[in-house]
Amino acid sequence: MKQRTKQEAEQMVSEMMAATATGQTWQAWLDKAERLPATIEFPCGEVDNPLLLGLIWRWRSEGLLDSPTPIKAGEKLAANGLEYKFSVPTTLPLALMAYRCLTPFRRALFT
């Protein structure tokens, strides 16, 4: 998977949001996008983000938040070096929803 730049990720979010304008467009976008794998990375401190509660609950119930890993020096997640991160393999729509809710500079999207 390739890490997406801020501009690429924000363009993907914009396309998703534009697709919600009509039900038919949304369904067509979702039918295509839900088959695409994606990974969202964020520091463990973001699990308290109230905008992510539904996704956090789902990912915890699927066992995807059981093994945080250390944040490496080259990763730009605006962490103080002591924090760990979650790397969650999911579908593109869920990754984009999470990306939209995460604090800027504390998120990374891979597709």
C-alpha positions as CSV (number, residue, x, y, z in Angstrom):
1,M,0.0,0.0,0.0
2,K,1.1,3.6,-0.7
3,Q,0.8,6.4,1.8
4,R,-1.4,9.1,0.4
5,T,-0.4,12.8,0.6
6,K,-2.6,15.2,2.5
7,Q,-3.9,16.5,-0.8
8,E,-4.6,13.0,-2.2
9,A,-6.5,12.0,1.0
10,E,-8.5,15.2,1.1
11,Q,-9.4,14.8,-2.5
12,M,-10.7,11.3,-1.8
13,V,-12.7,12.6,1.2
14,S,-14.1,15.3,-1.1
15,E,-15.2,12.7,-3.6
16,M,-16.8,10.7,-0.9
17,M,-18.7,13.7,0.4
18,A,-19.8,14.8,-3.1
19,A,-21.2,11.3,-3.7
20,T,-23.5,11.7,-0.7
21,A,-25.4,14.5,-2.5
22,T,-27.7,11.9,-4.1
23,G,-28.5,8.4,-3.0
24,Q,-27.8,6.9,-6.4
25,T,-24.4,8.5,-6.7
26,W,-23.6,7.5,-3.2
27,Q,-24.6,3.9,-3.8
28,A,-22.5,3.7,-7.0
29,W,-19.5,5.1,-5.2
30,L,-20.0,2.8,-2.2
31,D,-20.4,-0.3,-4.3
32,K,-17.0,0.4,-5.9
33,A,-15.1,1.8,-2.8
34,E,-16.2,-0.8,-0.2
35,R,-14.2,-3.5,-2.1
36,L,-11.0,-1.4,-2.0
37,P,-8.6,-2.1,0.9
38,A,-7.2,0.8,2.9
39,T,-5.3,1.3,6.1
40,I,-5.6,4.2,8.5
41,E,-2.9,5.0,11.1
42,F,-3.3,7.2,14.1
43,P,-1.7,7.7,17.6
44,C,-3.4,5.7,20.4
45,G,-4.4,8.9,22.0
46,E,-7.0,9.4,19.3
47,V,-9.2,6.6,20.6
48,D,-10.7,9.2,22.9
49,N,-11.8,11.3,20.0
50,P,-15.6,11.4,20.3
51,L,-16.0,11.6,16.6
52,L,-14.5,8.1,16.2
53,L,-16.5,6.3,18.9
54,G,-18.5,4.1,16.4
55,L,-15.4,3.2,14.4
56,I,-13.3,2.5,17.5
57,W,-16.1,0.3,18.9
58,R,-16.2,-1.7,15.6
59,W,-12.5,-2.0,15.3
60,R,-12.1,-3.1,18.9
61,S,-14.8,-5.8,18.5
62,E,-13.0,-7.0,15.4
63,G,-9.7,-7.2,17.3
64,L,-8.0,-4.6,15.2
65,L,-6.9,-2.4,18.1
66,D,-5.2,-5.0,20.1
67,S,-1.6,-4.5,19.0
68,P,-0.4,-0.9,18.9
69,T,3.1,-0.3,17.6
70,P,5.7,2.3,18.4
71,I,5.7,5.5,16.3
72,K,9.0,5.7,14.5
73,A,11.0,8.9,14.1
74,G,10.2,9.4,10.4
75,E,6.4,9.1,10.8
76,K,4.6,12.4,10.9
77,L,1.9,11.8,13.3
78,A,2.6,14.8,15.6
79,A,3.4,12.6,18.6
80,N,5.9,13.3,21.3
81,G,7.9,10.1,20.6
82,L,6.5,8.2,23.6
83,E,3.2,7.4,22.0
84,Y,2.2,4.3,20.1
85,K,0.0,4.1,17.0
86,F,-2.7,1.9,15.7
87,S,-2.6,0.7,12.1
88,V,-6.1,-0.4,11.1
89,P,-6.6,-2.4,7.9
90,T,-10.2,-1.7,6.7
91,T,-12.1,-0.6,3.7
92,L,-11.7,2.7,1.9
93,P,-15.0,4.2,3.0
94,L,-14.3,3.5,6.7
95,A,-10.7,4.7,6.4
96,L,-11.9,8.0,4.8
97,M,-14.6,8.5,7.5
98,A,-11.9,8.1,10.1
99,Y,-9.5,10.3,8.3
100,R,-12.1,13.0,8.2
101,C,-12.6,12.8,11.9
102,L,-9.0,12.6,13.0
103,T,-6.9,15.6,14.1
104,P,-4.9,16.9,11.2
105,F,-1.2,15.9,11.4
106,R,-2.2,12.8,13.5
107,R,-3.4,10.6,10.7
108,A,-2.0,8.7,7.7
109,L,-4.0,7.0,5.0
110,F,-2.7,4.1,2.9
111,T,-4.4,2.7,-0.2
